[in-house]
Amino acid sequence: MPLGYAIRDSDLVLVCLAVSLENGAVVGYVTPVPFPAAVVVLGLVSIAFIGHAPFVNAPVDDTADLSGEIDLQKMPAVPSPMESGPEP
């Protein structure tokens, strides 16, 4: 049975980034607005989407999720390139 896919906010942000930059290219080619200026201005729109996604509409369920202290003993161990391997 195939898994259903739900559109998330992060998916919408990625679509908005692509659309705003593509619109900058189209405006630069189709109108007398200089291409670099059109891409830069609509690139700033992309930056606004990037700033909105993690800071205004954060991917947490509740602000109480952000107030708790993290217990390092419960965190999964991640191999580090700075640590040596197991002893032979």
N, CA, C and O atoms as CSV, one atom per row, in Angstrom:
chain,resi,resn,atom,element,x,y,z
A,1,MET,N,N,0.843,-1.156,0.000
A,1,MET,CA,C,0.000,0.000,0.000
A,1,MET,C,C,0.903,1.238,0.000
A,1,MET,O,O,1.766,1.359,0.870
A,2,PRO,N,N,0.726,2.153,-0.949
A,2,PRO,CA,C,1.585,3.334,-0.988
A,2,PRO,C,C,1.277,4.287,0.163
A,2,PRO,O,O,0.138,4.408,0.613
A,3,LEU,N,N,2.328,4.956,0.623
A,3,LEU,CA,C,2.156,5.909,1.709
A,3,LEU,C,C,1.629,7.224,1.157
A,3,LEU,O,O,2.049,7.661,0.085
A,4,GLY,N,N,0.738,7.840,1.859
A,4,GLY,CA,C,0.216,9.142,1.446
A,4,GLY,C,C,1.238,10.229,1.736
A,4,GLY,O,O,2.040,10.108,2.662
A,5,TYR,N,N,1.206,11.282,0.948
A,5,TYR,CA,C,2.139,12.378,1.140
A,5,TYR,C,C,1.364,13.623,1.543
A,5,TYR,O,O,0.372,13.976,0.905
A,6,ALA,N,N,1.808,14.277,2.583
A,6,ALA,CA,C,1.166,15.501,3.047
A,6,ALA,C,C,2.071,16.678,2.719
A,6,ALA,O,O,3.282,16.617,2.932
A,7,ILE,N,N,1.489,17.737,2.207
A,7,ILE,CA,C,2.266,18.939,1.913
A,7,ILE,C,C,2.503,19.673,3.222
A,7,ILE,O,O,1.566,19.977,3.960
A,8,ARG,N,N,3.759,19.951,3.494
A,8,ARG,CA,C,4.129,20.648,4.721
A,8,ARG,C,C,4.536,22.077,4.400
A,8,ARG,O,O,4.694,22.444,3.236
A,9,ASP,N,N,4.704,22.871,5.435
A,9,ASP,CA,C,5.131,24.260,5.255
A,9,ASP,C,C,6.481,24.338,4.563
A,9,ASP,O,O,6.705,25.221,3.734
A,10,SER,N,N,7.388,23.418,4.898
A,10,SER,CA,C,8.714,23.449,4.269
A,10,SER,C,C,8.617,23.194,2.770
A,10,SER,O,O,9.398,23.754,2.001
A,11,ASP,N,N,7.683,22.368,2.346
A,11,ASP,CA,C,7.480,22.137,0.915
A,11,ASP,C,C,6.988,23.411,0.231
A,11,ASP,O,O,7.430,23.752,-0.867
A,12,LEU,N,N,6.077,24.099,0.891
A,12,LEU,CA,C,5.558,25.339,0.323
A,12,LEU,C,C,6.634,26.410,0.240
A,12,LEU,O,O,6.660,27.189,-0.713
A,13,VAL,N,N,7.520,26.458,1.224
A,13,VAL,CA,C,8.615,27.434,1.186
A,13,VAL,C,C,9.536,27.137,0.012
A,13,VAL,O,O,9.955,28.062,-0.685
A,14,LEU,N,N,9.860,25.879,-0.223
A,14,LEU,CA,C,10.711,25.533,-1.355
A,14,LEU,C,C,10.058,25.901,-2.680
A,14,LEU,O,O,10.732,26.372,-3.595
A,15,VAL,N,N,8.767,25.691,-2.786
A,15,VAL,CA,C,8.052,26.075,-4.007
A,15,VAL,C,C,8.081,27.592,-4.169
A,15,VAL,O,O,8.292,28.094,-5.272
A,16,CYS,N,N,7.871,28.317,-3.084
A,16,CYS,CA,C,7.895,29.782,-3.155
A,16,CYS,C,C,9.269,30.302,-3.557
A,16,CYS,O,O,9.363,31.284,-4.293
A,17,LEU,N,N,10.333,29.661,-3.086
A,17,LEU,CA,C,11.685,30.064,-3.480
A,17,LEU,C,C,11.878,29.905,-4.975
A,17,LEU,O,O,12.351,30.816,-5.653
A,18,ALA,N,N,11.511,28.752,-5.477
A,18,ALA,CA,C,11.688,28.485,-6.903
A,18,ALA,C,C,10.834,29.424,-7.743
A,18,ALA,O,O,11.301,29.952,-8.752
A,19,VAL,N,N,9.592,29.637,-7.338
A,19,VAL,CA,C,8.686,30.484,-8.117
A,19,VAL,C,C,9.171,31.930,-8.135
A,19,VAL,O,O,9.136,32.576,-9.183
A,20,SER,N,N,9.622,32.449,-6.997
A,20,SER,CA,C,10.057,33.839,-6.971
A,20,SER,C,C,11.315,34.043,-7.806
A,20,SER,O,O,11.437,35.063,-8.485
A,21,LEU,N,N,12.251,33.103,-7.773
A,21,LEU,CA,C,13.449,33.244,-8.598
A,21,LEU,C,C,13.139,33.056,-10.081
A,21,LEU,O,O,13.716,33.742,-10.924
A,22,GLU,N,N,12.246,32.147,-10.401
A,22,GLU,CA,C,11.838,31.983,-11.801
A,22,GLU,C,C,11.115,33.230,-12.292
A,22,GLU,O,O,11.306,33.646,-13.435
A,23,ASN,N,N,10.289,33.827,-11.445
A,23,ASN,CA,C,9.613,35.067,-11.831
A,23,ASN,C,C,10.624,36.182,-12.072
A,23,ASN,O,O,10.430,37.009,-12.963
A,24,GLY,N,N,11.696,36.215,-11.291
A,24,GLY,CA,C,12.748,37.202,-11.521
A,24,GLY,C,C,13.385,37.026,-12.879
A,24,GLY,O,O,13.653,38.007,-13.573
A,25,ALA,N,N,13.632,35.789,-13.268
A,25,ALA,CA,C,14.213,35.525,-14.584
A,25,ALA,C,C,13.241,35.903,-15.696
A,25,ALA,O,O,13.645,36.481,-16.705
A,26,VAL,N,N,11.979,35.584,-15.520
A,26,VAL,CA,C,10.980,35.910,-16.540
A,26,VAL,C,C,10.829,37.427,-16.671
A,26,VAL,O,O,10.778,37.957,-17.781
A,27,VAL,N,N,10.760,38.115,-15.541
A,27,VAL,CA,C,10.643,39.578,-15.588
A,27,VAL,C,C,11.872,40.178,-16.266
A,27,VAL,O,O,11.748,41.132,-17.034
A,28,GLY,N,N,13.044,39.635,-15.994
A,28,GLY,CA,C,14.265,40.136,-16.613
A,28,GLY,C,C,14.311,39.924,-18.109
A,28,GLY,O,O,14.856,40.761,-18.829
A,29,TYR,N,N,13.757,38.832,-18.596
A,29,TYR,CA,C,13.768,38.545,-20.032
A,29,TYR,C,C,12.631,39.221,-20.782
A,29,TYR,O,O,12.829,39.671,-21.911
A,30,VAL,N,N,11.457,39.306,-20.194
A,30,VAL,CA,C,10.265,39.749,-20.910
A,30,VAL,C,C,10.078,41.267,-20.851
A,30,VAL,O,O,9.570,41.858,-21.803
A,31,THR,N,N,10.474,41.895,-19.768
A,31,THR,CA,C,10.245,43.327,-19.600
A,31,THR,C,C,11.554,44.099,-19.780
A,31,THR,O,O,12.623,43.492,-19.843
A,32,PRO,N,N,11.482,45.404,-19.862
A,32,PRO,CA,C,12.713,46.188,-19.986
A,32,PRO,C,C,13.506,46.313,-18.680
A,32,PRO,O,O,14.552,46.962,-18.657
A,33,VAL,N,N,13.027,45.706,-17.608
A,33,VAL,CA,C,13.778,45.707,-16.345
A,33,VAL,C,C,15.060,44.901,-16.551
A,33,VAL,O,O,15.009,43.795,-17.088
A,34,PRO,N,N,16.216,45.442,-16.128
A,34,PRO,CA,C,17.472,44.694,-16.299
A,34,PRO,C,C,17.412,43.336,-15.577
A,34,PRO,O,O,16.894,43.231,-14.466
A,35,PHE,N,N,17.947,42.318,-16.227
A,35,PHE,CA,C,17.895,40.955,-15.690
A,35,PHE,C,C,18.493,40.862,-14.288
A,35,PHE,O,O,17.852,40.298,-13.402
A,36,PRO,N,N,19.710,41.400,-14.046
A,36,PRO,CA,C,20.263,41.283,-12.685
A,36,PRO,C,C,19.388,41.952,-11.624
A,36,PRO,O,O,19.246,41.436,-10.515
A,37,ALA,N,N,18.807,43.095,-11.965
A,37,ALA,CA,C,17.957,43.785,-10.986
A,37,ALA,C,C,16.707,42.968,-10.671
A,37,ALA,O,O,16.303,42.878,-9.512
A,38,ALA,N,N,16.097,42.376,-11.686
A,38,ALA,CA,C,14.888,41.581,-11.467
A,38,ALA,C,C,15.179,40.362,-10.603
A,38,ALA,O,O,14.400,40.025,-9.712
A,39,VAL,N,N,16.300,39.704,-10.869
A,39,VAL,CA,C,16.648,38.514,-10.093
A,39,VAL,C,C,16.987,38.897,-8.655
A,39,VAL,O,O,16.609,38.194,-7.718
A,40,VAL,N,N,17.699,40.012,-8.478
A,40,VAL,CA,C,18.055,40.436,-7.121
A,40,VAL,C,C,16.802,40.817,-6.325
A,40,VAL,O,O,16.658,40.411,-5.172
A,41,VAL,N,N,15.908,41.583,-6.923
A,41,VAL,CA,C,14.708,42.012,-6.197
A,41,VAL,C,C,13.839,40.818,-5.827
A,41,VAL,O,O,13.386,40.709,-4.688
A,42,LEU,N,N,13.605,39.935,-6.767
A,42,LEU,CA,C,12.793,38.763,-6.415
A,42,LEU,C,C,13.591,37.742,-5.605
A,42,LEU,O,O,13.001,36.870,-4.967
A,43,GLY,N,N,14.916,37.837,-5.622
A,43,GLY,CA,C,15.731,37.053,-4.695
A,43,GLY,C,C,15.511,37.519,-3.257
A,43,GLY,O,O,15.528,36.716,-2.324
A,44,LEU,N,N,15.304,38.823,-3.092
A,44,LEU,CA,C,14.979,39.337,-1.757
A,44,LEU,C,C,13.631,38.803,-1.278
A,44,LEU,O,O,13.437,38.582,-0.083
A,45,VAL,N,N,12.716,38.601,-2.196
A,45,VAL,CA,C,11.445,37.967,-1.836
A,45,VAL,C,C,11.703,36.544,-1.345
A,45,VAL,O,O,11.085,36.093,-0.381
A,46,SER,N,N,12.616,35.841,-2.010
A,46,SER,CA,C,12.982,34.488,-1.564
A,46,SER,C,C,13.570,34.517,-0.166
A,46,SER,O,O,13.271,33.653,0.658
A,47,ILE,N,N,14.410,35.514,0.101
A,47,ILE,CA,C,15.002,35.640,1.436
A,47,ILE,C,C,13.910,35.892,2.474
A,47,ILE,O,O,14.000,35.404,3.600
A,48,ALA,N,N,12.886,36.648,2.100
A,48,ALA,CA,C,11.771,36.872,3.023
A,48,ALA,C,C,11.051,35.564,3.336
A,48,ALA,O,O,10.662,35.328,4.480
A,49,PHE,N,N,10.872,34.709,2.322
A,49,PHE,CA,C,10.256,33.402,2.574
A,49,PHE,C,C,11.137,32.552,3.494
A,49,PHE,O,O,10.637,31.859,4.380
A,50,ILE,N,N,12.450,32.614,3.272
A,50,ILE,CA,C,13.367,31.842,4.112
A,50,ILE,C,C,13.302,32.345,5.549
A,50,ILE,O,O,13.300,31.542,6.483
A,51,GLY,N,N,13.248,33.659,5.741
A,51,GLY,CA,C,13.172,34.215,7.090
A,51,GLY,C,C,11.856,33.924,7.771
A,51,GLY,O,O,11.807,33.768,8.991
A,52,HIS,N,N,10.803,33.851,7.009
A,52,HIS,CA,C,9.483,33.586,7.586
A,52,HIS,C,C,9.355,32.134,8.046
A,52,HIS,O,O,8.758,31.862,9.087
A,53,ALA,N,N,9.904,31.220,7.287
A,53,ALA,CA,C,9.684,29.798,7.561
A,53,ALA,C,C,10.183,29.349,8.927
A,53,ALA,O,O,9.383,28.822,9.700
A,54,PRO,N,N,11.451,29.524,9.271
A,54,PRO,CA,C,11.882,28.971,10.559
A,54,PRO,C,C,11.622,29.867,11.756
A,54,PRO,O,O,11.580,29.376,12.884
A,55,PHE,N,N,11.446,31.171,11.546
A,55,PHE,CA,C,11.362,32.070,12.680
A,55,PHE,C,C,9.936,32.502,13.007
A,55,PHE,O,O,9.594,32.622,14.183
A,56,VAL,N,N,9.109,32.734,12.018
A,56,VAL,CA,C,7.739,33.156,12.272
A,56,VAL,C,C,6.819,31.950,12.397
A,56,VAL,O,O,5.960,31.906,13.278
A,57,ASN,N,N,6.997,30.983,11.524
A,57,ASN,CA,C,6.158,29.795,11.536
A,57,ASN,C,C,7.052,28.583,11.822
A,57,ASN,O,O,7.273,27.741,10.952
A,58,ALA,N,N,7.555,28.514,13.038
A,58,ALA,CA,C,8.528,27.486,13.399
A,58,ALA,C,C,7.906,26.093,13.385
A,58,ALA,O,O,6.718,25.939,13.667
A,59,PRO,N,N,8.704,25.078,13.057
A,59,PRO,CA,C,8.176,23.708,12.990
A,59,PRO,C,C,8.118,23.015,14.348
A,59,PRO,O,O,8.674,21.930,14.517
A,60,VAL,N,N,7.449,23.635,15.309
A,60,VAL,CA,C,7.234,23.024,16.623
A,60,VAL,C,C,5.748,23.017,16.905
A,60,VAL,O,O,4.995,23.828,16.367
A,61,ASP,N,N,5.338,22.102,17.747
A,61,ASP,CA,C,3.932,21.989,18.086
A,61,ASP,C,C,3.486,23.083,19.049
A,61,ASP,O,O,2.383,23.615,18.926
A,62,ASP,N,N,4.346,23.415,20.005
A,62,ASP,CA,C,3.979,24.372,21.035
A,62,ASP,C,C,5.239,25.077,21.509
A,62,ASP,O,O,6.332,24.520,21.406
A,63,THR,N,N,5.107,26.275,22.019
A,63,THR,CA,C,6.284,26.984,22.517
A,63,THR,C,C,6.855,26.318,23.758
A,63,THR,O,O,8.013,26.557,24.101
A,64,ALA,N,N,6.077,25.494,24.437
A,64,ALA,CA,C,6.605,24.757,25.588
A,64,ALA,C,C,7.675,23.763,25.149
A,64,ALA,O,O,8.520,23.367,25.952
A,65,ASP,N,N,7.643,23.355,23.867
A,65,ASP,CA,C,8.673,22.449,23.356
A,65,ASP,C,C,10.051,23.103,23.367
A,65,ASP,O,O,11.069,22.411,23.404
A,66,LEU,N,N,10.085,24.422,23.336
A,66,LEU,CA,C,11.348,25.139,23.247
A,66,LEU,C,C,11.931,25.487,24.609
A,66,LEU,O,O,13.096,25.875,24.693
A,67,SER,N,N,11.157,25.360,25.665
A,67,SER,CA,C,11.608,25.820,26.979
A,67,SER,C,C,12.333,24.749,27.780
A,67,SER,O,O,13.039,25.075,28.734
A,68,GLY,N,N,12.181,23.503,27.423
A,68,GLY,CA,C,12.798,22.432,28.192
A,68,GLY,C,C,14.283,22.276,27.922
A,68,GLY,O,O,14.764,22.558,26.825
A,69,GLU,N,N,14.995,21.826,28.932
A,69,GLU,CA,C,16.414,21.584,28.776
A,69,GLU,C,C,16.622,20.202,28.169
A,69,GLU,O,O,15.871,19.270,28.457
A,70,ILE,N,N,17.624,20.078,27.343
A,70,ILE,CA,C,17.899,18.809,26.662
A,70,ILE,C,C,18.784,17.951,27.548
A,70,ILE,O,O,19.810,18.410,28.048
A,71,ASP,N,N,18.381,16.705,27.737
A,71,ASP,CA,C,19.190,15.756,28.491
A,71,ASP,C,C,20.150,15.085,27.525
A,71,ASP,O,O,19.725,14.334,26.646
A,72,LEU,N,N,21.438,15.350,27.681
A,72,LEU,CA,C,22.429,14.826,26.742
A,72,LEU,C,C,22.560,13.304,26.816
A,72,LEU,O,O,22.990,12.671,25.852
A,73,GLN,N,N,22.194,12.718,27.952
A,73,GLN,CA,C,22.273,11.265,28.077
A,73,GLN,C,C,21.237,10.569,27.199
A,73,GLN,O,O,21.444,9.427,26.787
A,74,LYS,N,N,20.124,11.244,26.909
A,74,LYS,CA,C,19.066,10.643,26.091
A,74,LYS,C,C,19.251,10.903,24.600
A,74,LYS,O,O,18.544,10.319,23.778
A,75,MET,N,N,20.183,11.761,24.248
A,75,MET,CA,C,20.422,12.066,22.841
A,75,MET,C,C,21.128,10.887,22.178
A,75,MET,O,O,21.978,10.251,22.802
A,76,PRO,N,N,20.792,10.586,20.931
A,76,PRO,CA,C,21.473,9.484,20.253
A,76,PRO,C,C,22.934,9.843,19.972
A,76,PRO,O,O,23.271,10.996,19.704
A,77,ALA,N,N,23.771,8.838,20.039
A,77,ALA,CA,C,25.194,9.042,19.780
A,77,ALA,C,C,25.419,9.132,18.273
A,77,ALA,O,O,24.965,8.280,17.510
A,78,VAL,N,N,26.116,10.164,17.869
A,78,VAL,CA,C,26.415,10.375,16.454
A,78,VAL,C,C,27.913,10.234,16.284
A,78,VAL,O,O,28.671,10.884,17.004
A,79,PRO,N,N,28.363,9.408,15.356
A,79,PRO,CA,C,29.804,9.277,15.147
A,79,PRO,C,C,30.410,10.607,14.705
A,79,PRO,O,O,29.849,11.309,13.863
A,80,SER,N,N,31.537,10.934,15.271
A,80,SER,CA,C,32.207,12.178,14.940
A,80,SER,C,C,33.495,11.871,14.183
A,80,SER,O,O,34.188,10.909,14.511
A,81,PRO,N,N,33.822,12.673,13.180
A,81,PRO,CA,C,35.083,12.442,12.472
A,81,PRO,C,C,36.288,12.779,13.339
A,81,PRO,O,O,37.412,12.419,12.989
A,82,MET,N,N,36.081,13.464,14.468
A,82,MET,CA,C,37.182,13.845,15.348
A,82,MET,C,C,37.502,12.766,16.375
A,82,MET,O,O,38.569,12.784,16.988
A,83,GLU,N,N,36.581,11.831,16.561
A,83,GLU,CA,C,36.820,10.778,17.546
A,83,GLU,C,C,37.492,9.585,16.869
A,83,GLU,O,O,37.265,9.293,15.695
A,84,SER,N,N,38.322,8.915,17.651
A,84,SER,CA,C,38.975,7.723,17.100
A,84,SER,C,C,38.002,6.549,17.131
A,84,SER,O,O,37.014,6.559,17.866
A,85,GLY,N,N,38.296,5.555,16.333
A,85,GLY,CA,C,37.440,4.385,16.253
A,85,GLY,C,C,37.612,3.467,17.440
A,85,GLY,O,O,38.342,3.790,18.377
A,86,PRO,N,N,36.947,2.326,17.412
A,86,PRO,CA,C,37.066,1.393,18.538
A,86,PRO,C,C,38.488,0.827,18.614
A,86,PRO,O,O,39.188,0.694,17.611
A,87,GLU,N,N,38.875,0.505,19.829
A,87,GLU,CA,C,40.197,-0.069,20.037
A,87,GLU,C,C,40.256,-1.480,19.451
A,87,GLU,O,O,39.312,-2.254,19.612
A,88,PRO,N,N,41.342,-1.817,18.781
A,88,PRO,CA,C,41.442,-3.179,18.195
A,88,PRO,C,C,41.651,-4.246,19.235
A,88,PRO,O,O,41.753,-5.425,18.897
